[in-house]
Amino acid sequence: MIIYQLKIKLLNDTTFGRGDGVAGLVDQEVEHDSCGFPYLRGRTLKGLLREECDNLIAVLQNSNCAYWENLASTLFGTPGSNLGTIAAMHIGDACLPDDLREAVAWQIQDHKLTKQEVLESLTTIRRQTAIDSQTSTADEGSLRSFRVVIRQLEFKADLLFKNQPSDDMLSILAVGVLALRHVGSGRNRGRGSVRCTLHNNAGEEITQQYVSLFGKVREAVT
């Protein structure tokens, strides 16, 4: 198994939304594990990366756009994939560092910490309301609360390949990683700004190393 890593640093508060809330506390809760650690699901991350890659391929001006589209489909797979079209890359959940989660898990097991204490140490609650454009006052009943993961935390997701990916495949991945600037709920309204980087299994950043290869015309394409 060939392993690369995607690192995500939160530049501002972010909600890894799970689609529900907690009665009497928040209208939108963050996705978190059994120890209270927030995380971003690998399936969600895959969709975000695929979207960024598709957007970049769509603006290529040369004649080999189809080559890069097919390569992206090989990397990410296609809807309704079978054994012949399954994705070359599997994306794991984006989590906080393993050593931190392991140490805290022992603390919870020894009843020195609780899941809620862990969650509250890594998150906070934000509130917002809609403003009536005519009266410049808050719309009645519009107050909403949502939990956010605090900024500056860094998450890591494993990118798993059965076979060594080609340089072109890594170039598509690298540009998608570089283009991914917002994640989570509210990413279109200012929340969830991130900086993402691609790393090899030794932990060395390789984002820029492969970005320059993207979009170049290949001799095999006519």
Order of alpha helices (4+ residues) and beta strands (2+ residues): beta-alpha-alpha-beta-alpha-alpha-beta-beta-beta-alpha-beta-alpha
